[in-house]
């Protein structure tokens, strides 16, 4: 039986494993944008930004969550974000349908599956009803 070759720490850290996808947006004159998946650290930061902690209670804040995600994931050719954090509100003024479509791609590229997103939504629904759910991400 052949022995498996295991990756070294340096090999793992040097891998380019963040996916990027070019997406044509018909509503934006059929021009394309680049969507880049999040690093694990950026994904955790994004998810943390959606949780408001007040003492022992936690609630999910969905305000501008789509624009927050896309601010991190819409990139230029050098994989640098096109939008700064101060432009999240402006980005959020674009078509909900377009941003949602791009956010689904960003979520997929970032390893955020539908079940994880549904859990966030479910917990936010509970937050609206004055229940204060504990969110585990």
Order of alpha helices (4+ residues) and beta strands (2+ residues): alpha-beta-beta-alpha-beta-beta-alpha-beta-alpha-alpha-alpha
